[in-house]
Amino acid sequence: MPICVLFWYNNFMELKNKVIVITGGSKGLGKALALSFIKEGSKVVVCSNNKKELRGLPKEIEWIKADVTREKDMEKIVKFTLKKFGELNIWINNAGVWLPHLPIEQTDWKRAHDLIEVNLFGTVYGSKVALSQMRKQGSGMIVNILSTSALEGKLNETAYCSSKFAAMGFTKSLRREVEGTDVKVLSVYPGGMKTNLFDEKKPDNYNEYMEPSFVADKIIENIKKDIPDEELILRRAS
């Protein structure tokens, strides 16, 4: 393995003072990730379109109101981050929405359209602006939070699975685009996690789901490896 590659990985084994951006970071897994990175000594910027929730974050976390479905808003996050910290080391596309399980005939496809805007195009726009900056720097890492719903079709989840399958295809293709560079693209597939996604309707076995803090710690453990797993699958025990 070339020396330059070893050097890049060793940089990322130590997360202290690394600059992290997390979309959808005001609650759920995004907030759990932000808190875990703070414990590592990282500099963290999160975004959300809910200013009230952002204002409730610990003072150590920088925040900016932004809509992941608007590319200009994603560009605004990069400018904000560079002004604050001068670089961007890790960008995590975490923002996502969900719909209650329903047969296709009963699914609200207007809401499904909005879901795909967030889950797919939010990931696309975030990755695009992050990669543009990381190419200039010569290094960086993009982490896309997907779902085990991107790995197999699930009953009455046509809308959600469609959005996550599409985001998975995008992520795999993006990984090919950066081959041979020191920009890395990782994907994470949580399967059953207690988050605010399910506030509208919790699944029957919700109590068996993983805690966001547990998932966050597993993601950071992977990022800190000499050679992180490009695809991290995290399923609940039951």
Contacts in CASP RR format, 6 or more apart in sequence:
PFRMAT RR
TARGET T0000
AUTHOR 0000-0000-0000
METHOD contacts of the structure
MODEL  1
MPICVLFWYNNFMELKNKVIVITGGSKGLGKALALSFIKEGSKVVVCSNN
KKELRGLPKEIEWIKADVTREKDMEKIVKFTLKKFGELNIWINNAGVWLP
HLPIEQTDWKRAHDLIEVNLFGTVYGSKVALSQMRKQGSGMIVNILSTSA
LEGKLNETAYCSSKFAAMGFTKSLRREVEGTDVKVLSVYPGGMKTNLFDE
KKPDNYNEYMEPSFVADKIIENIKKDIPDEELILRRAS
4 182 0 8 1.000
5 182 0 8 1.000
8 139 0 8 1.000
8 182 0 8 1.000
9 226 0 8 1.000
9 227 0 8 1.000
10 226 0 8 1.000
11 139 0 8 1.000
12 18 0 8 1.000
12 89 0 8 1.000
12 90 0 8 1.000
12 141 0 8 1.000
12 223 0 8 1.000
12 224 0 8 1.000
12 228 0 8 1.000
13 224 0 8 1.000
13 225 0 8 1.000
13 226 0 8 1.000
15 37 0 8 1.000
15 40 0 8 1.000
15 41 0 8 1.000
15 42 0 8 1.000
15 220 0 8 1.000
15 223 0 8 1.000
15 224 0 8 1.000
16 40 0 8 1.000
16 41 0 8 1.000
16 42 0 8 1.000
17 41 0 8 1.000
17 42 0 8 1.000
17 43 0 8 1.000
18 40 0 8 1.000
18 42 0 8 1.000
18 43 0 8 1.000
18 89 0 8 1.000
18 90 0 8 1.000
19 42 0 8 1.000
19 43 0 8 1.000
19 45 0 8 1.000
19 81 0 8 1.000
19 85 0 8 1.000
19 86 0 8 1.000
19 87 0 8 1.000
19 88 0 8 1.000
19 89 0 8 1.000
19 90 0 8 1.000
20 34 0 8 1.000
20 37 0 8 1.000
20 42 0 8 1.000
20 43 0 8 1.000
20 44 0 8 1.000
20 45 0 8 1.000
20 89 0 8 1.000
20 90 0 8 1.000
20 91 0 8 1.000
20 92 0 8 1.000
21 44 0 8 1.000
21 45 0 8 1.000
21 46 0 8 1.000
21 47 0 8 1.000
21 77 0 8 1.000
21 78 0 8 1.000
21 81 0 8 1.000
21 88 0 8 1.000
21 90 0 8 1.000
21 91 0 8 1.000
21 92 0 8 1.000
21 130 0 8 1.000
22 30 0 8 1.000
22 33 0 8 1.000
22 34 0 8 1.000
22 37 0 8 1.000
22 44 0 8 1.000
22 45 0 8 1.000
22 46 0 8 1.000
22 47 0 8 1.000
22 92 0 8 1.000
22 94 0 8 1.000
23 46 0 8 1.000
23 47 0 8 1.000
23 48 0 8 1.000
23 66 0 8 1.000
23 68 0 8 1.000
23 77 0 8 1.000
23 92 0 8 1.000
23 93 0 8 1.000
23 94 0 8 1.000
23 95 0 8 1.000
23 122 0 8 1.000
23 126 0 8 1.000
24 30 0 8 1.000
24 46 0 8 1.000
24 47 0 8 1.000
24 48 0 8 1.000
24 68 0 8 1.000
24 94 0 8 1.000
24 95 0 8 1.000
24 96 0 8 1.000
25 31 0 8 1.000
25 33 0 8 1.000
25 34 0 8 1.000
25 46 0 8 1.000
25 47 0 8 1.000
25 48 0 8 1.000
25 94 0 8 1.000
25 95 0 8 1.000
26 46 0 8 1.000
26 48 0 8 1.000
26 50 0 8 1.000
26 53 0 8 1.000
26 54 0 8 1.000
26 56 0 8 1.000
26 57 0 8 1.000
26 63 0 8 1.000
27 48 0 8 1.000
27 53 0 8 1.000
27 195 0 8 1.000
27 196 0 8 1.000
28 195 0 8 1.000
28 196 0 8 1.000
28 212 0 8 1.000
29 94 0 8 1.000
29 145 0 8 1.000
29 190 0 8 1.000
29 193 0 8 1.000
29 195 0 8 1.000
29 212 0 8 1.000
29 215 0 8 1.000
29 216 0 8 1.000
30 46 0 8 1.000
30 92 0 8 1.000
30 94 0 8 1.000
30 212 0 8 1.000
30 216 0 8 1.000
31 46 0 8 1.000
31 57 0 8 1.000
31 212 0 8 1.000
32 211 0 8 1.000
32 212 0 8 1.000
32 213 0 8 1.000
32 215 0 8 1.000
32 216 0 8 1.000
33 92 0 8 1.000
33 94 0 8 1.000
33 216 0 8 1.000
33 219 0 8 1.000
33 220 0 8 1.000
34 44 0 8 1.000
34 46 0 8 1.000
34 57 0 8 1.000
34 61 0 8 1.000
35 58 0 8 1.000
35 61 0 8 1.000
35 213 0 8 1.000
35 216 0 8 1.000
36 213 0 8 1.000
36 216 0 8 1.000
36 217 0 8 1.000
36 220 0 8 1.000
37 44 0 8 1.000
37 220 0 8 1.000
38 44 0 8 1.000
38 58 0 8 1.000
38 60 0 8 1.000
38 61 0 8 1.000
40 220 0 8 1.000
43 62 0 8 1.000
43 84 0 8 1.000
43 85 0 8 1.000
44 60 0 8 1.000
44 61 0 8 1.000
44 62 0 8 1.000
45 61 0 8 1.000
45 62 0 8 1.000
45 63 0 8 1.000
45 64 0 8 1.000
45 77 0 8 1.000
45 80 0 8 1.000
45 81 0 8 1.000
45 84 0 8 1.000
45 85 0 8 1.000
46 54 0 8 1.000
46 57 0 8 1.000
46 61 0 8 1.000
46 62 0 8 1.000
46 63 0 8 1.000
46 64 0 8 1.000
47 54 0 8 1.000
47 63 0 8 1.000
47 64 0 8 1.000
47 65 0 8 1.000
47 66 0 8 1.000
47 68 0 8 1.000
47 73 0 8 1.000
47 77 0 8 1.000
47 95 0 8 1.000
48 54 0 8 1.000
48 63 0 8 1.000
48 65 0 8 1.000
48 66 0 8 1.000
48 95 0 8 1.000
49 65 0 8 1.000
49 66 0 8 1.000
49 67 0 8 1.000
49 68 0 8 1.000
50 65 0 8 1.000
51 65 0 8 1.000
54 63 0 8 1.000
54 64 0 8 1.000
54 65 0 8 1.000
55 63 0 8 1.000
57 63 0 8 1.000
62 80 0 8 1.000
62 81 0 8 1.000
62 84 0 8 1.000
64 76 0 8 1.000
64 77 0 8 1.000
64 80 0 8 1.000
66 73 0 8 1.000
66 74 0 8 1.000
66 76 0 8 1.000
66 77 0 8 1.000
67 73 0 8 1.000
68 74 0 8 1.000
68 93 0 8 1.000
68 95 0 8 1.000
68 118 0 8 1.000
68 121 0 8 1.000
68 122 0 8 1.000
68 123 0 8 1.000
68 125 0 8 1.000
68 126 0 8 1.000
69 117 0 8 1.000
69 118 0 8 1.000
69 121 0 8 1.000
69 122 0 8 1.000
69 125 0 8 1.000
70 125 0 8 1.000
71 125 0 8 1.000
71 128 0 8 1.000
71 129 0 8 1.000
74 122 0 8 1.000
74 125 0 8 1.000
74 126 0 8 1.000
74 128 0 8 1.000
74 129 0 8 1.000
75 129 0 8 1.000
77 129 0 8 1.000
78 88 0 8 1.000
78 129 0 8 1.000
78 130 0 8 1.000
78 132 0 8 1.000
78 133 0 8 1.000
81 88 0 8 1.000
82 88 0 8 1.000
82 133 0 8 1.000
87 137 0 8 1.000
88 130 0 8 1.000
88 133 0 8 1.000
88 134 0 8 1.000
88 137 0 8 1.000
88 140 0 8 1.000
89 139 0 8 1.000
89 140 0 8 1.000
89 141 0 8 1.000
90 140 0 8 1.000
90 141 0 8 1.000
90 142 0 8 1.000
90 143 0 8 1.000
90 223 0 8 1.000
91 126 0 8 1.000
91 127 0 8 1.000
91 130 0 8 1.000
91 134 0 8 1.000
91 141 0 8 1.000
91 142 0 8 1.000
91 143 0 8 1.000
92 142 0 8 1.000
92 143 0 8 1.000
92 144 0 8 1.000
92 145 0 8 1.000
93 122 0 8 1.000
93 123 0 8 1.000
93 126 0 8 1.000
93 127 0 8 1.000
93 142 0 8 1.000
93 143 0 8 1.000
93 144 0 8 1.000
93 145 0 8 1.000
94 145 0 8 1.000
95 118 0 8 1.000
95 122 0 8 1.000
96 118 0 8 1.000
96 119 0 8 1.000
96 145 0 8 1.000
96 197 0 8 1.000
97 114 0 8 1.000
97 115 0 8 1.000
97 118 0 8 1.000
97 119 0 8 1.000
97 197 0 8 1.000
98 115 0 8 1.000
98 160 0 8 1.000
98 197 0 8 1.000
98 198 0 8 1.000
98 200 0 8 1.000
99 107 0 8 1.000
99 108 0 8 1.000
99 111 0 8 1.000
99 112 0 8 1.000
99 115 0 8 1.000
99 159 0 8 1.000
99 160 0 8 1.000
100 200 0 8 1.000
100 201 0 8 1.000
101 155 0 8 1.000
101 156 0 8 1.000
101 157 0 8 1.000
101 203 0 8 1.000
102 156 0 8 1.000
103 156 0 8 1.000
104 158 0 8 1.000
107 158 0 8 1.000
107 159 0 8 1.000
109 159 0 8 1.000
111 159 0 8 1.000
112 159 0 8 1.000
112 162 0 8 1.000
115 159 0 8 1.000
115 160 0 8 1.000
115 163 0 8 1.000
116 159 0 8 1.000
116 162 0 8 1.000
116 163 0 8 1.000
116 166 0 8 1.000
118 163 0 8 1.000
119 160 0 8 1.000
119 163 0 8 1.000
119 164 0 8 1.000
119 166 0 8 1.000
119 167 0 8 1.000
120 163 0 8 1.000
120 166 0 8 1.000
120 167 0 8 1.000
120 170 0 8 1.000
123 144 0 8 1.000
123 167 0 8 1.000
123 170 0 8 1.000
123 171 0 8 1.000
124 170 0 8 1.000
127 142 0 8 1.000
127 144 0 8 1.000
127 170 0 8 1.000
127 171 0 8 1.000
127 174 0 8 1.000
127 185 0 8 1.000
130 142 0 8 1.000
131 142 0 8 1.000
131 174 0 8 1.000
131 178 0 8 1.000
131 183 0 8 1.000
134 140 0 8 1.000
134 141 0 8 1.000
134 142 0 8 1.000
134 183 0 8 1.000
135 181 0 8 1.000
135 183 0 8 1.000
138 181 0 8 1.000
138 182 0 8 1.000
138 183 0 8 1.000
139 182 0 8 1.000
139 183 0 8 1.000
140 182 0 8 1.000
140 183 0 8 1.000
140 184 0 8 1.000
141 183 0 8 1.000
141 184 0 8 1.000
141 185 0 8 1.000
141 186 0 8 1.000
141 223 0 8 1.000
142 174 0 8 1.000
142 183 0 8 1.000
142 184 0 8 1.000
142 185 0 8 1.000
142 186 0 8 1.000
143 185 0 8 1.000
143 186 0 8 1.000
143 187 0 8 1.000
143 188 0 8 1.000
143 219 0 8 1.000
143 223 0 8 1.000
144 167 0 8 1.000
144 170 0 8 1.000
144 171 0 8 1.000
144 185 0 8 1.000
144 186 0 8 1.000
144 187 0 8 1.000
144 188 0 8 1.000
145 188 0 8 1.000
145 190 0 8 1.000
146 164 0 8 1.000
146 167 0 8 1.000
146 168 0 8 1.000
146 171 0 8 1.000
146 187 0 8 1.000
146 188 0 8 1.000
146 189 0 8 1.000
147 160 0 8 1.000
147 164 0 8 1.000
147 189 0 8 1.000
147 190 0 8 1.000
147 191 0 8 1.000
148 189 0 8 1.000
148 190 0 8 1.000
148 191 0 8 1.000
148 192 0 8 1.000
148 233 0 8 1.000
148 235 0 8 1.000
149 157 0 8 1.000
149 160 0 8 1.000
149 161 0 8 1.000
149 164 0 8 1.000
149 165 0 8 1.000
149 191 0 8 1.000
150 161 0 8 1.000
150 164 0 8 1.000
150 165 0 8 1.000
150 167 0 8 1.000
150 168 0 8 1.000
150 189 0 8 1.000
151 168 0 8 1.000
151 189 0 8 1.000
151 233 0 8 1.000
153 161 0 8 1.000
154 160 0 8 1.000
154 161 0 8 1.000
168 187 0 8 1.000
171 185 0 8 1.000
171 187 0 8 1.000
172 187 0 8 1.000
174 185 0 8 1.000
175 185 0 8 1.000
175 230 0 8 1.000
178 184 0 8 1.000
178 185 0 8 1.000
184 228 0 8 1.000
184 230 0 8 1.000
185 230 0 8 1.000
186 222 0 8 1.000
186 223 0 8 1.000
186 228 0 8 1.000
186 229 0 8 1.000
186 230 0 8 1.000
186 231 0 8 1.000
186 232 0 8 1.000
187 230 0 8 1.000
187 231 0 8 1.000
187 232 0 8 1.000
188 215 0 8 1.000
188 219 0 8 1.000
188 222 0 8 1.000
188 232 0 8 1.000
188 234 0 8 1.000
189 231 0 8 1.000
189 232 0 8 1.000
189 233 0 8 1.000
189 234 0 8 1.000
190 210 0 8 1.000
190 215 0 8 1.000
190 234 0 8 1.000
191 210 0 8 1.000
191 234 0 8 1.000
191 235 0 8 1.000
191 236 0 8 1.000
192 209 0 8 1.000
192 210 0 8 1.000
192 235 0 8 1.000
192 236 0 8 1.000
193 209 0 8 1.000
193 210 0 8 1.000
193 211 0 8 1.000
193 212 0 8 1.000
193 215 0 8 1.000
193 236 0 8 1.000
194 206 0 8 1.000
194 209 0 8 1.000
194 210 0 8 1.000
194 211 0 8 1.000
194 212 0 8 1.000
195 212 0 8 1.000
198 206 0 8 1.000
203 209 0 8 1.000
205 238 0 8 1.000
208 236 0 8 1.000
208 237 0 8 1.000
208 238 0 8 1.000
209 236 0 8 1.000
210 234 0 8 1.000
210 236 0 8 1.000
215 234 0 8 1.000
218 232 0 8 1.000
218 234 0 8 1.000
219 232 0 8 1.000
222 228 0 8 1.000
222 229 0 8 1.000
222 232 0 8 1.000
END
